[in-house]
């Protein structure tokens, strides 16, 4: 009898250990040695400097694109205090190899960078200039795409636009080594361009504008998508059939938009290789929902991230003022799953990038110090977290000081470390130095 009780006690202990192990597997630590901070750095001058996009490079390093208003401190090649594109290239040891600015005498801001197969770089943003590096401007703000060589010298540059505020936002390199650019067409000032199905009706905002270029920057086709209100694209991926998925936000409910759910929605369109609209879908709830970034998954589907203020319809949960909302969709736009992340305040996302283990890095910012967040050091912290392919939170980290700090993009390098880029106005907490109004923020975690 005594022996049986010992056996029962041993079995109970083993069962208890097994339960604890299972709970640990389902709730992974949010702060592990594998994602400890390596460094936090700031770059800039006495004015406003911001990083918007990062690409890992074939030499194990990385290149960062943003824009700078400064012409002092870390910015040494700028003749004036107008905004210019700013590229910083780092090697695998995080040593700055070169830093260069590009633009004219007016306002030029870079938003998206990728390394090209020849070891150079392609940049996209907008420009108000028509001098110095910029040879053409159609009026006010144009798409400005720049191709650099590996050392940062300009190979070619092209502008696309009309008399209004046309803004290049993101692009993808295509299978033929060309580029698919996306951004906003200012319909009201486009001299009749835009979604022609409106029949010159009054338009209150912008259309999605996609431009296909070849590898040398020559325009192959140009198409517009949207309705009669404000439609803003933020990201694009090429699909397995050589078409494209474009994601953004829309508050229209006519022309190309068939089912607006309430205020702004995630608006996702699938287009063919030549730009024909194949399908379009709206996702969200009755409040404001805006898609910001998309990534392909290894199982042939897609994950989209953005922000939501809803807690109904497609959005099953809301933790506070605004949450990061993640949806996984099939190639025909069916929702596979959706999840919200955040705390009781305002939490937003700006990019998603796949990792080598089929997970995803999501970068943004947070004002929360509860829920999925473990700390908040000021008005707004840079926030980065990782999910697995099923949307489970693997880890999260926030960075910042007592002022405003943002993360706009993050990527995993070849050695599995992560580089996060954004902007900072702080000089305390995690941020040791501030050189001006806002600085380029670079964080590395291992």
C-alpha positions in Angstrom: 0.0 0.0 0.0 2.9 2.4 0.9 4.6 1.5 -2.3 1.5 2.3 -4.3 1.2 5.7 -2.6 4.8 6.5 -3.5 4.1 5.5 -7.1 1.0 7.7 -7.1 2.9 10.6 -5.6 5.6 10.2 -8.3 3.1 10.1 -11.0 1.4 13.3 -9.7 4.8 15.1 -9.7 5.5 14.0 -13.2 2.1 15.1 -14.3 2.6 18.5 -12.7 6.0 19.0 -14.4 4.4 18.0 -17.7 1.6 20.6 -17.3 4.2 23.4 -16.4 6.2 22.4 -19.5 3.2 22.7 -21.8 2.2 26.0 -20.3 5.7 27.3 -20.9 5.6 26.1 -24.5 2.3 27.9 -25.1 3.4 31.2 -23.4 7.0 31.7 -24.5 9.1 34.3 -22.7 8.8 37.8 -24.1 12.3 38.7 -23.1 15.0 36.1 -23.7 18.8 36.3 -24.0 18.3 35.7 -27.7 16.8 39.1 -28.2 18.9 41.2 -25.8 19.9 44.7 -26.9 23.3 44.9 -28.6 23.3 48.7 -29.2 21.1 51.8 -29.6 22.5 54.5 -31.8 21.4 57.9 -33.1 22.6 59.7 -36.2 21.7 63.2 -37.4 22.3 66.9 -37.1 20.6 69.9 -35.5 17.3 69.6 -37.4 14.9 66.7 -38.3 16.3 63.4 -39.4 14.4 60.2 -39.8 15.0 56.6 -40.9 12.1 55.0 -42.8 13.3 51.7 -44.4 16.1 49.1 -44.1 17.4 46.4 -46.4 19.9 43.7 -45.5 22.8 43.5 -47.9 24.7 40.6 -49.5 27.9 41.4 -47.6 26.2 40.8 -44.2 25.6 44.4 -43.5 22.6 46.7 -44.1 21.6 50.0 -45.7 19.1 52.5 -44.3 17.0 55.1 -46.2 15.3 58.1 -44.6 15.5 61.8 -45.0 17.4 64.7 -43.4 16.8 68.4 -42.9 20.2 68.9 -41.3 23.4 69.9 -42.9 25.7 69.6 -39.9 27.0 66.9 -37.5 26.6 63.5 -39.2 25.4 65.1 -42.5 28.4 66.4 -44.4 27.4 66.6 -48.1 24.3 68.8 -48.0 24.3 72.4 -49.2 21.1 73.6 -47.5 18.5 72.8 -44.8 15.8 71.5 -47.3 14.9 67.8 -46.8 16.9 65.3 -48.8 16.9 61.5 -49.1 19.6 60.1 -46.8 21.2 56.7 -47.2 23.6 55.1 -44.6 25.5 51.9 -45.4 26.8 49.7 -42.6 29.0 46.6 -42.9 28.5 43.4 -41.0 30.4 44.8 -37.9 27.9 47.8 -37.8 30.6 50.2 -39.0 29.3 53.1 -41.1 30.9 52.6 -44.6 29.3 55.6 -46.3 26.6 58.2 -45.9 25.1 60.2 -48.8 22.2 62.6 -49.4 20.2 62.9 -52.6 17.8 65.6 -53.9 17.4 69.2 -54.9 16.9 72.5 -53.2 13.3 71.7 -52.2 11.6 69.0 -50.0 12.7 65.5 -51.0 11.9 62.5 -48.7 12.8 58.8 -49.1 10.5 56.0 -47.9 11.6 52.7 -49.3 14.9 51.0 -50.1 16.0 47.6 -51.5 19.3 46.2 -52.6 19.3 45.3 -56.3 20.9 42.2 -57.9 24.0 44.2 -59.1 24.8 45.1 -55.5 23.4 48.6 -55.8 20.2 50.1 -54.4 16.8 51.4 -55.5 15.1 54.2 -53.5 11.6 55.6 -53.7 9.9 58.6 -52.1 8.8 62.0 -53.3 10.4 65.2 -54.5 9.4 68.8 -54.8 12.7 69.7 -56.6 13.7 70.1 -60.2 17.4 70.9 -59.7 20.6 69.3 -58.5 20.0 65.5 -58.5 16.4 65.9 -59.7 16.0 66.6 -63.4 12.2 66.9 -63.7 9.2 68.0 -61.6 5.7 68.1 -63.0 4.4 70.4 -60.2 4.5 70.3 -56.4 5.2 66.7 -55.3 6.2 63.8 -57.6 7.3 60.2 -57.2 11.1 60.2 -57.3 12.9 56.9 -57.9 16.7 56.7 -57.7 19.0 53.8 -58.7 22.4 53.8 -57.0 25.5 51.7 -57.6 27.1 49.8 -54.7 29.1 52.9 -53.6 26.0 55.1 -53.5 26.6 56.9 -56.8 23.5 57.6 -58.9 23.1 55.4 -61.9 19.7 56.9 -63.0 16.7 58.7 -61.5 13.2 59.3 -62.7 10.2 61.4 -61.7 6.5 60.7 -62.2 3.7 63.0 -61.4 1.2 65.7 -62.3 0.7 69.2 -60.9 -0.6 68.0 -57.5 0.7 66.1 -54.5 1.7 62.7 -55.9 3.7 60.6 -53.5 5.8 57.5 -54.0 5.4 55.3 -50.9 6.7 51.8 -51.5 7.9 49.4 -54.2 8.9 45.8 -54.8 11.7 44.5 -57.1 10.0 42.3 -59.7 11.0 38.9 -61.1 12.3 40.6 -64.3 14.6 42.9 -62.2 12.2 45.8 -62.8 10.2 47.6 -60.2 6.5 48.0 -59.3 6.1 51.4 -57.6 3.0 52.3 -55.6 1.8 55.6 -54.0 -0.9 58.2 -54.2 -2.2 60.1 -57.2 -3.6 63.5 -56.3 -6.7 63.1 -58.5 -8.0 66.6 -58.1 -4.8 68.0 -59.7 -4.0 65.2 -62.1 -5.2 66.9 -65.3 -7.9 64.2 -65.8 -5.8 61.2 -64.8 -7.0 58.8 -62.2 -9.8 56.3 -62.1 -11.5 57.1 -65.4 -14.7 55.3 -64.3 -15.4 58.4 -62.2 -16.3 60.2 -65.4 -14.7 63.4 -64.1 -16.9 63.4 -61.0 -15.7 65.4 -58.1 -13.0 63.6 -56.1 -12.2 64.1 -52.5 -8.9 62.4 -52.2 -6.3 60.2 -53.9 -6.2 56.9 -55.8 -3.8 54.0 -55.5 -1.2 54.6 -58.3 0.9 51.7 -59.6 3.8 52.2 -62.0 5.7 49.3 -63.6 9.3 50.1 -64.6 11.9 48.0 -66.3 15.4 47.5 -64.8 16.6 50.8 -66.4 13.8 52.9 -65.0 11.7 53.0 -68.2 7.9 53.1 -67.6 6.1 50.0 -68.9 2.6 50.7 -67.7 0.7 52.9 -65.2 -2.7 52.1 -63.5 -5.0 53.7 -61.0 -7.4 52.1 -58.5 -9.9 53.5 -56.0 -13.1 55.3 -55.4 -14.3 58.9 -54.9 -12.7 59.5 -51.4 -9.3 58.8 -49.9 -7.4 55.6 -51.0 -3.8 55.3 -49.8 -1.5 52.3 -50.6 1.4 51.5 -48.3 2.9 48.3 -49.5 3.1 45.7 -52.3 4.3 42.2 -53.0 4.6 40.2 -56.2 2.6 37.0 -56.2 3.5 33.6 -57.5 1.6 34.2 -60.7 3.6 37.4 -61.4 0.7 39.6 -60.3 0.7 41.9 -57.3 -1.1 42.4 -54.0 -1.3 46.0 -52.9 -2.4 46.9 -49.4 -3.5 50.2 -47.8 -6.5 52.0 -46.6 -9.8 53.3 -48.1 -12.8 55.2 -46.9 -14.5 55.0 -50.4 -17.5 52.9 -51.1 -17.9 53.2 -54.9 -16.1 52.6 -58.2 -13.5 49.9 -57.4 -14.5 49.5 -53.7 -17.5 47.3 -53.3 -17.9 46.7 -49.6 -16.6 49.4 -47.2 -17.2 48.2 -43.7 -17.0 51.5 -41.8 -14.8 54.6 -42.1 -11.3 53.5 -43.2 -10.8 49.8 -44.0 -7.8 47.7 -44.9 -8.2 47.7 -48.7 -6.4 45.0 -50.5 -6.3 44.6 -54.3 -5.0 41.8 -56.5 -3.8 42.9 -59.9 -2.3 41.0 -62.9 1.2 41.3 -64.2 0.0 44.1 -66.5 -2.0 45.9 -63.8 -5.6 44.7 -64.5 -7.7 44.5 -61.3 -8.5 40.9 -60.5 -10.2 41.3 -57.1 -10.5 43.7 -54.2 -11.5 43.2 -50.6 -12.1 45.4 -47.6 -11.2 44.1 -44.1 -11.9 45.6 -40.7 -14.7 46.8 -38.4 -16.9 49.9 -38.0 -14.0 52.2 -37.0 -10.7 53.2 -38.6 -8.6 50.3 -39.9 -5.5 50.9 -42.0 -3.2 48.3 -43.6 0.5 49.2 -43.6 2.6 46.3 -44.8 2.4 42.8 -46.3 4.7 39.8 -46.4 4.4 36.4 -48.2 4.4 33.3 -46.1 6.2 30.0 -46.8 2.8 28.2 -47.3 1.7 30.4 -50.2 -0.4 32.8 -48.2 0.1 36.4 -47.0 0.2 38.3 -43.7 -0.9 41.9 -43.5 -0.3 44.2 -40.6 -1.8 47.6 -39.8 -3.8 49.4 -37.1 -7.3 49.0 -35.9 -9.7 51.0 -33.7 -12.5 48.5 -34.2 -13.7 45.6 -32.1 -16.5 44.2 -34.4 -17.0 42.6 -37.8 -13.6 41.2 -38.8 -11.9 42.4 -35.7 -12.5 40.0 -32.8 -10.6 41.9 -30.1 -9.5 45.4 -29.1 -7.3 46.1 -26.2 -7.4 49.9 -26.2 -7.4 53.1 -28.3 -5.7 51.5 -31.3 -4.1 48.0 -31.7 -1.8 46.4 -34.1 -4.1 44.2 -36.3 -2.6 41.2 -38.1 -4.5 39.1 -40.7 -3.5 36.1 -42.7 -5.2 35.8 -46.1 -5.2 33.2 -48.9 -4.2 34.0 -52.4 -7.9 34.8 -53.2 -8.3 37.1 -50.2 -10.0 34.8 -47.7 -9.2 35.5 -44.0 -7.4 32.5 -42.5 -6.9 34.1 -39.1 -6.7 37.5 -37.5 -5.2 38.7 -34.2 -4.8 42.0 -32.3 -1.7 43.1 -30.3 -1.3 45.9 -27.9 -2.3 47.5 -24.6 -4.8 49.9 -23.3 -3.5 53.0 -25.2 -2.5 53.6 -28.8 -0.3 50.9 -30.5 0.5 51.0 -34.2 2.5 49.0 -36.8 4.4 50.2 -39.8 6.1 47.1 -41.3 6.3 43.3 -41.4 9.3 41.3 -42.5 9.7 37.5 -42.7 12.5 35.8 -40.7 14.6 32.8 -41.6 12.6 30.5 -39.3 9.3 31.4 -41.0 8.3 33.9 -38.3 7.7 37.6 -38.8 9.1 40.8 -37.3 6.5 43.6 -36.8 7.7 47.1 -36.1 5.8 50.2 -34.9 5.3 52.2 -31.8 3.3 52.1 -28.5 2.0 54.3 -25.8 0.9 51.3 -23.6 2.6 49.7 -20.6 0.3 46.8 -20.2 -1.3 44.0 -22.3 1.4 42.8 -24.7 3.7 45.6 -23.6 6.0 45.3 -20.6 7.2 48.9 -20.3 6.8 52.4 -21.7 9.4 55.0 -21.0 7.7 58.1 -22.3 5.1 59.6 -24.6 5.7 57.0 -27.3 8.2 54.2 -27.6 9.5 52.3 -30.5 8.0 48.8 -30.4 9.1 45.6 -32.2 7.7 42.1 -31.7 8.0 38.7 -33.4 5.2 36.3 -34.2 5.3 32.8 -35.6 3.5 31.6 -38.7 0.3 31.1 -36.7 0.3 34.6 -35.2 1.5 33.6 -31.7 3.6 36.2 -29.9 7.2 34.9 -29.5 8.8 38.1 -28.0 8.4 41.8 -27.9 10.6 44.8 -27.0 10.0 48.5 -26.6 12.7 51.2 -26.7 12.8 54.8 -26.0 13.1 57.7 -23.6 10.8 60.4 -22.2 10.0 61.9 -25.6 8.6 60.5 -28.8 10.4 57.5 -30.4 9.2 55.4 -33.4 10.2 52.2 -35.2 9.3 52.2 -38.9 11.1 49.1 -40.1 13.1 46.1 -39.0 14.9 43.3 -40.7 16.7 40.1 -39.7 20.3 39.9 -40.8 22.1 36.8 -42.1 23.5 36.1 -38.5 19.9 36.2 -37.1 20.4 39.5 -35.4 17.7 42.2 -35.9 18.2 45.8 -36.9 15.4 48.2 -36.1 15.2 51.7 -37.6 13.1 54.8 -36.9 13.4 58.2 -35.2 13.9 59.5 -31.7 13.4 62.8 -30.0 14.7 61.5 -26.6 18.1 61.7 -24.9 17.4 59.6 -21.9 16.2 56.0 -21.1 17.4 53.7 -23.9 18.5 56.7 -26.0 21.9 58.1 -24.9 22.2 61.1 -27.3 20.0 63.5 -29.3 21.6 65.8 -31.8 18.6 67.9 -32.9 14.8 67.9 -33.1 14.7 64.2 -34.2 17.5 61.8 -35.0 17.7 58.6 -37.0 17.3 55.8 -34.5 19.1 52.4 -35.0 18.7 49.5 -32.6 20.4 46.1 -32.8 19.2 43.1 -30.9 20.7 39.6 -30.8 
